[in-house]
């Protein structure tokens, strides 16, 4: 494996993979389009299509998902940016114009998730559909979109972890990554005579974790005991994965005035709250015998039933 890497190269030395000239964008008819944007768009579409498929199986009109997706996507993008900027304010306060520069990344998935759930809550009240049922239908698609979207981070050379020499260790040229993503501990591992960092490919870890969640949720959704249970599987499952992945990332956002990574803290809170709600709900079902099988869907009304 090369000791000096090209500025656009990416390597996985222990897997024997060396990729040369991995670009960040493509030119189409004179327009430059970032791979990051293309991959995010593919992830969104894949997630929506999966949700519409699950909607049919749950006797919900797929048009409900498409209608919500328009608002969900818009506000999720806004939420992701607001969350990131809010917790990286020390950087943006002196670079206000950079707040609107999305081409260099800078979106927090938790901001997107929070915005999506809030948008669906408002949408459900306006359209008078079952919020928890639609949540169950949408979260597998959300996880699929995340799994695909993380590969946008690969092309942007971001969302990586601390130094590692494990099987999946990834090498990135120093010039290709943002200086603020190389913390002191990682900088100390750079060997003399080399121009790269060797790190955990945390984008890959999260992508695989999310794909596993998608499979689990899709297999379980027809066996759920109550509306909202699949959403809890997502929140608890993603929270657990994100907690350990966040702990090794170098681009952490911190709770202001502390050294506590905000996404790590939020993950643990979500896991604890999710497990608590899950237990309470299961106990209630055991006592009353009322679960998903007896809950009437607000969506199953005459012409709205999926054909």
Beta strands, then each sheet from edge to edge (+ up, - down):
strand 1: 10-12
strand 2: 17-19
strand 3: 25-28
strand 4: 31-34
strand 5: 170-173
strand 6: 196-199
sheet 1: 2+ 1- 5+ 6-
sheet 2: 3+ 4-
end
